[in-house]
Amino acid sequence: MSASRSTRPRIYQLFVRLFGNTNQTRKCNGTLEENGCGKFEDINDAALLSLRDLGISHLWLTGVLEQASGTAYACRPADDANLLKGIAGSPYAIRDYFDVSPDYARNPENRLDEFRALLTRCEAYGFKTIIDFVPNHVARSYRSDVIEEEDLGLDDDCSVFFCRDNHFFYLQAGDTGGGPPLRLPTEGMAGCDGRFAPETYIGRVTGNNAITWAPSLNDWYETVKLNYGHDFRHGRDTSHLPRVDAPVEEVPRTWRSMDRILSYWQEMGVSGFRVDMAHMIPMEFWSWLIARARQRNASVFFMAEAYDNDPAKLCDGHVLDELLAAGFDAVYDDPIYDALMGLYDEGKWCNDLDTLIFTGERFHRSLRYGENHDEVRLASRYEWGGIGSKVGKPVCATLFAMGRGPVMIYNGQELGECAEGSEGFAGDNGRTTIFDYWSMPAMVPWSNGGYFGSAGLDSDAKSLREWYGRLLHAIQLPAFEKGDFYGLNYANRDNLQFGRIADETCSGHWLYAFLRRDKDSGQAVLVLVNFHATQEMRSVRVHVPEDAWRWLGIQQADQFKYARDLLTENYFAAEVLGGEIVVPSMLACDALLLEILPAKI
């Protein structure tokens, strides 16, 4: 099943703070000394070889940029506790865009050299490397000590709320919250008084656009909003901003600052960027910035976190379409992810996916994931029906097989990490903490003292990881990498034998089916997924309309004689009755990727 020439990105989100940490103390709100911390050097040859064999092509090295933190070093003092979410700090409260976290270096003074060495190792194993780019906001304590002349806020006119060439938005005396000083919601927490001395008289707007001297716990109070030459108070019309071909000297100052930041990391050897909350930034900026980045390296990869339903988006059209038009390679597919979670937590049906399936750029260039650092773990007992890691099979088989775009796995997902218990700042919420020093129980046995192998895994974790590997290799085949999509649920709603159970009066609650076909190679695959937690589906019949057979290039259904499950390599004779493909059994929480073959191989 090898597809070594595949260009479809298979991304592994690797949170450096946690990935290589084998310390099992896991004290709630523990310090670095107590709970340990992953290092750049933990991402060693054995780890990279194992990830490459799994089928990964891109490594998103999450949390690399220096963030505000409660840990002090000789090269950097600790941040004010009032500005922190968790002792380790949020990786999205950037303290210096030109630096990396000293937490990850064996020798903090040499942290950038150790990061460069990691980039070299990744390149040696054929990986493209991605780091976070967080353009919407920075930590309140932001200060660049790597390139001091590139510090933010220097020469800003702090007397006005908005000025085109200010880096920040500045609070005015009459804004909500009672006027200066800035009062943070940390007042009363351990070691906190709710005050931040630099904003005693001059306050700044929070990262989530909260114009207040007293942000709440629900605000991004630890961050400040960056200004791209558009006053967000006046709506979404950003047509006054420069165009894609604007010379550097004519664009707002923050645009120039961000361009220098990306140039710095590109020159260091970073292959691409995962952009945080990209929809909150003007589309004109993205067109300009990405074009300049591609002048430096035509293959630089940009993927965007974006949500069309966020009122803070800066466009009137669908934000995923707008970001792709601006030059992004891929954008998060949050709607389909939410729909699949809704199968278990909101009473949704597989048929509900039909309204989200369409042809076009957005569908086939969406980045699909079953987990990321913002989402609940698939194995969590809180959501996804609480049925454990096996739910990842139907969820990820569907997400990864339906389009041609990038796919992503979050470290630990492939081993059934469940994020059990309270880790610190975020509490016990089913997510692996991004705010605290911690380690992942499912990852420690695989790390195996730096050998990164299956020897220490139990049978369930080993089997799950092998399954993800088979899926990642299968989706590199032509039907999935180059092919088109044909949904079948709409044609099976009245089909009594399409997974209908109990007293249901319509089919398509737990069973989902679609076709993928690559016209050039002729490869065709039926994807059949059973989302039910416990119910095995027997004698399933999938009705394939006549136009679908023609779409497959099969003029008569009886020409289809054999199938091969790409996830198991098992062949079986396929019974076709009246245009229906008969599948003897579909196990609970399982998926079949059935390659349609005209004759026995």
N, C-alpha and C positions, 0 to 999 in steps of 0.2 A: 504493500500500500504506500510505498515511499513516494513522496512528492517534494523532493528536495529543492526543486526549482520554483516552488510556490512563492508568490509575492504577497499573499494575503497575511496581514499582520496578526500574529497570535501573541497577545500581550500578557505578561506576567507582572502584576502589580506587587512589587517587592518593597515593603516598608522596612527600611534599613534598621530602624530602632528595634524592631522586633524579630526580623528574619533569622539572624544568627544567634540570638540570645538564648542560651540554654540554662540560665539561672532559674531555678524553680521555687524561689522564695515566694514570689508573687504577693507581697504585702500590699494591701490596699493603701494607696497614696505613698508608696515606698519611694525612697530616693534612688538615684543611680547606683550608689554604693550598695544599697540593700537589694534591689531587684535586678541590677545589671542592665546592659544595653548592647544591642548589636553593633558591630563594627564593619567598616568597609572591607577589612581583610577577611571577615567571615564569609563573604561572597567569593569563595575560593574556586579553584579549578574543579574540584569534585562537585560543588554546587552548580556551577555553570554547565558542566557536562551533563549532569542529571536533568537540568531544566531544558537543555537543548534536545536531549533524547525524549523528553516528554512531548516535544513538539512546539516549544516556545521560540518565537523569532525576535521579540522586542521585550526589553526589560524596562518597566517604569520604576525607576529608583525613587520611591516616594519619600518625601520629607527631607531631602538632601539639603536644600537651602537653609541657611542659618535662621532659626526661629527664636522668638523670645522664650526664655527658659529660666527656671529657678536654680539651675546648676551653674556655679561659678568656676572660672578657669583663670589662670594667670593672664591669658590672652583676652579674657572677656569677663566682666563681672556678671553676677546674676541679675536678672530683671526684677523690678519692683513686683512684689506678690500681687498687688492690685491689678496688674496687667495680664495675669496668667490664668489660663484654664488648664489646671493640672500642673504638677511640678515640672514635668518634662516640657510642657508647653505645646501649643497647637502648631503643627507644621504649616499652617496657613496664616500664621501671624509672623510674617517675614521680618527679620531684624536687619538683614543685609542681603540684598539681591546678588552681591558679588562674592559671597562666602558660603561655606558649608558648615554644618553643625559640628562643633568640636567633640560632641558626644560620640561621634562615629569613628574617631581617629585614635589609634594607639598612642600617638604622640600629637596632642591637640595643636601644638605649634606647627606641625607639618600636615595639617588636615587637608589642604588643597593638593599637596603632592600625593597623599594617600588616595584621594578621590581620583586624581589623574591615573594612578596605577590601576584602580578599579576599572576605569574606562578602557584602559589598554587590555586588561584581562577579558572584558566583555567582547571587545572587538576581535580578540584572538579566537573566540569561540563562535564568531559569526553573528553576535547579537547587535541589534540597534538599541541604543540607550535613549531613554526618555526621562526628563526631569520635570518637576512642576514649574509652571510659570503662573504666578498669582498676581494678575495685573490690576484687580479691582481695589485692593486694600493692602496695607502693611501694618505691622505692629506699631503701637503708639510709641514704642521705644526705638523705632527705626533709626539707624545711623550706620553708614558705611565706613568701616575702618580699613577696608581693603583698598578702595578707591575713594578717598575722602572728597575729592572734587566732584564726585558723582552722587553726593548725599542729596536727599530729597528735602524740599522745603526751604532750602537756602534762597534768600532773596525773594521769598513769597511776600505779597502784600497781605498781611494778616488782618488788616482793618476792614476788609470786605468779605462777604460770603463767597463770591465767585469772581475770579479774574482768569481770563483765558490761559495765561501762562503761569498761574499758580500750580503747584503740585497738589495742594489740598484744598478742601472747602472749610471755611472758618466760621465758627459760630458767632452770632451777633448777640448783643446784650439782651435784646427782646425775644430771643428764641426760647422755646419751651424749656422747662427744667429749672427756672428760677435764676438764670444768669450765673456768671462765674462765682466760684471755681467749678471745674468739671467734677461731678460727683458720680463715681462708679458704683455699680451694684455689689461690689465686693465688701463694702462696709459691714463690719461685724464678723466677717470670716477670719479664720486664724491668721494673725499677723497683718491684717488689712484695716485701713481706715477709710477706704473709698476715695482717696485723693492721689493724684499724680502731679507732682510738683511742676513739671514743665507746662501743664495746662491749668495752672491756677488762674491766669488772667486771659489766656488765649486758648480757646477750645476748638476742637475739630470734629467734623461729622463722622459718625461711625461707618464701618464698612458696609453695613446694610442700609445706608441712606437715612439713618435716624438723626434728625436735626434737633438735638436736645443736649442740654447741659447735664442731664441725669438719665443716661441710658439704662435700660432694664437688663435683667438677666437673659431675656430673650433676644436682646440685641447683640450684635457682634462688637461688644463694648471694648474688647481688647485691641481692636483694629481701627484704622482711620481710612476713609474713602479717598481714592486718588481721582484727580481731575483731568479729563481728557479734552478740555476745551468746550464742554457742553454743560450747561446748568440743568441738572436733572429735574429741578423744580418746574421747568417749563415744558415738560413732556418728552415725547420720543422723537420729535423731528430733529434729526442731526444733519440735515442737508446743508447746513451752513459750514460744515467742517471741510477741510481740504480733501481733494481727490487722491486716487491711488498714485498718480504721477507727480504729486507735489514735492518740490525740493525740500531738503531737510530744514533749511533755514526758515521755511514758511509754515511749518506745522507747529501745533502747540508744544510747549516745553516737555510735558510728560511723554508725548509721543517720542521725542528724541531720546529721553532717558530710557524708555523701554527698549528702543532699538539698540542702544549701546549695551544694555543688559543681555539681550539675546545674542548680539555679536560676540560678547565676551564668552558665553557658554558654547557657542558654535565653534569658536576658535579653539576651545579646550577639547573639542571632540564629541560633544553631545549631539546625538542624531535627531532629536525631536523634543517636543514639548507637549505636556498635558496642561491645558489652560483651564484654570479654575474660574467658574462663574462667568464664562465668556459672554453671556447674553447681556450682562450689565455694562458692557463697554461698547462704544459706538462702532457700527459696522465699517464706517469709513476708515477708522483706525486699523481695523483688522486687515482690510484690503491693502493699505499702505504698508503695514508692518510685515505681513507675510510675503508680500512682493519683495521687500528689501531682504528678508531672510533667505529667500530663494535665489536672489542674486548672489549671495555668498555661498549657498549650497542648494542646488536645485532639488535635491532629494530630501530636504529637511521635512520632518513629519509633524503635523499639527493635529491634535485631537482636542475637542472641546467638551467640557462639562457645561451643559446648557439646559434650561427648562422653559418651554414655551409658555407655560401657565404662570410664570413669575411676573407680577405686575411691574417689576423693576427692569424688564427687558427693554432694550433700546432699538426696537424696530416694530413696524406695524404688521409685517408679514410673519409667517411661521419662522421662528428664530433658527430652527435647524436648517431650513432652506437658505436663509440669509447668511448664516455662517459658512455653509458650503460654498455659496456664491462668492463669499469674501476670500476664499482660498483654503479653508480647513479641509483636511483629508477625511475627517470623520467627526461625528458629533454623537454624544450619548443618546441611546434610545431608551429614555425613561418611560414612555407610555406603554410599550410592550412589556417591559419589566414589571411595571405596576399591574398590568392586566394579569400576568401570570401569578403574581403574589395574591391577587384578588381571587384566584381560583380557590385558594385555601382559606383566606381570611375575610372575604367579602361576599361569598356566594356567587362569584362570577362563573361563567361557562367558557369552555374553549371556543365556542361559537362567537363569543364577544371579541375575539381576536380579528374576526373578519373585517370589522370597521377600521382596523389599524393597518391592514395589509393593502398595499397599493404598489403600482409600478413607479419607477422613477429614481432619481438620484438619492433622495433622502432615505428611501427604504434600503437600497443596496449599499449605501455608504455610512449607515448608522453603526456606531460602536455598541456591541451587545455584550452583556455581562450578567452573571447570576449573583455576583458579589462585587462590592468595592468597599473602600474604607468608610463610606457614609451609610452603608446599608446593613441591615440585620443579616447575620450569618444564615446561610441556608440550613445549617444544622441546629440553629437556635430553637429552644423550646418555646419561644415567645410567638413566633410567626411561622409562616409556611406550614401551618397546620401542626407544628410541633412534632413532625414525623421523622426528623433526623436527616442525616446527610444524604440518604438515598433520594431525597427530593431533587437533588442536584442533577440526577440523570434525566428525567423528563424535561426539567426547566432548561438546562444547558444544551441538551440535544436539540430542542426546539429553537432556542435563541441562536445557537451557533450554525444551525443548518439552514435557516430560512433565507439568509441574504448572502451577499458577497463581501460585506464589510469586515472590519476588524472585530476580533473577539477578545475577551479578557477574563483572566482568572486572578483572583486575589490570593496572596500567599496564605496557605493553610486550608483553603477551600478544597483542594484536591486530596486533602487528608482528613476531612471531616471536622475541622476546627469549629467549635460551637460557641466560643466566647462566654463561657459559664461564669457567673459570679460578678461581684462588684470589683472593678479594677482601680477606681479612683474617681476622677472628676465627673465622668458621665454616668457613674453608677452601674447597675446591672441591667443593661438594655439590649443584650443580644448582639452588640457590636464589639469588635476588638478595639480597645481604646487607642485613640491617636493622641491622647493628652498625657499619658502616664508612662513611666518605665514599667515594662511588663514583658512576659514571654508567652508564647502560644503552646499550650500543652500538647497539641497534636503535632507540632513541628519539631519538638525536642527529639523524639525517637528517630525521626528522619534525618535530623542534623547529625546524630550519631557521632558526636565528638569531632565534627568537621569532615566526616566521610560521606555524608549525604547519600544514604542508600536505604534499601528496604529491610535490611537485616533486623532493625529494631522495631519495625512496624507490626501491629497485629494484623490478622487476616482481613478485617474489614477495611482498614486504612490502606493496606497494600492493594486490595482489589479495587477500591475506589480510585486510587491514583492511576492504576493501570487502565481503568475505564476512561478517565479523562485523557490519558495519552492516546488511546485508540480514537477517541472523538476528535482530538486536535489533529491527528494525522488524516482522518477521513475527510475533514472539511477542506483539506488542501487539494482534493481531487477535482477534476474539471467541472462536474455537475454543481459543486458548491462554490468553487472559486470564480467560475466564469458563467455559470448557468442562470436560468431564469426560474421564477417561482410560479406555481399553479396550485392554488388552494382547493381543497376538496371537501371541507366541512359543509359548505353551503349546499353541496349536492348530496349530502348524506343525512340531512336533518330528519327526513321521513323514513330513513333506513332503520328498521327495527333491530338489525344485527350490527349496527355501528356503535357498539359499546353502551347501549341503553340498559339502565339498571333500575330496579325497584319500580316505582310508579311514575317514572318520567314519561312524559307524553311527546318528547322530542329528543332526538339524538344529538350528540356533540357536547355533552356536559364535561366529561372527563377524557374523551378521546379526540385527538387532533391529528389530521392527516394533510399532507401536501406533497407535491411533486417538485423535483428539481431536474432540469435537463440542460446540458450544454450542447448547443447546436453543432459546433465544429467537431467535437469528438463523438457525439451521439450518446454520451453517457447519460443515463436516466436513473433516478432514484425515487422511490416512494418512502417518505418519512412518516412513520406511524408511532404515535406517542400516547401512552396511557398515564395520565396524571393521578389516577386514583391511588390513595395510600395503601389500600389493602385488597381491592377487588381485582382479581384476574379476569381478563376479558377473553372468553372462549368463542371460537367459531366466528371471528370478526369478518364481516364482509365490507369491503371498501368499494363503493360505487364510483367508477371512473367514467365520466360522460364521454360521448363519442368524440367531441371536439378535443377533449384531453388526450385521448388515444392518438388523434392526429397530431396534436401538439408534441407528443412524445415521438412522433415519427413511426408509429406502429399503426398500420392501416386496419389490421384486424386483431382484435384482442387475443384471439387464440394463437397468434404468433408469439405471444409471451409465454414461455415455458418454464423458465427457471429464475430464481432470485438468489442474491448473495447478501447476507447481512454484513455490512461493512464494519460493524462494531465487534463481530465475533468471527468473521470470515467463514461462517457456516453457509453451505449451499442447501437449497431444498427445492423440490418440485413445487411450482406455484399453480394452484388451481384457479382457473378463470371461468366464472359462470355468469353468462349474461352481462358481460362487461364489468363484473365485480371481481376484485381480487380477494381471495379467501385466505385468511391468516388463522391457522388453528388456535393460536393462543397468544395473548399479550399479557405478560406479567405485570403486576402492580408496580407503579413507579418505574417504568422502563420505557425504552425506545428501540425501535428498529429502523435502520437505514438500509432499505432493501434495494439493491441495485438490480434493475430490470434487465434480464438477459434473454436474448432471443433463442438461444440454444445452450445445451449443457456445456459447461467449460471443462 
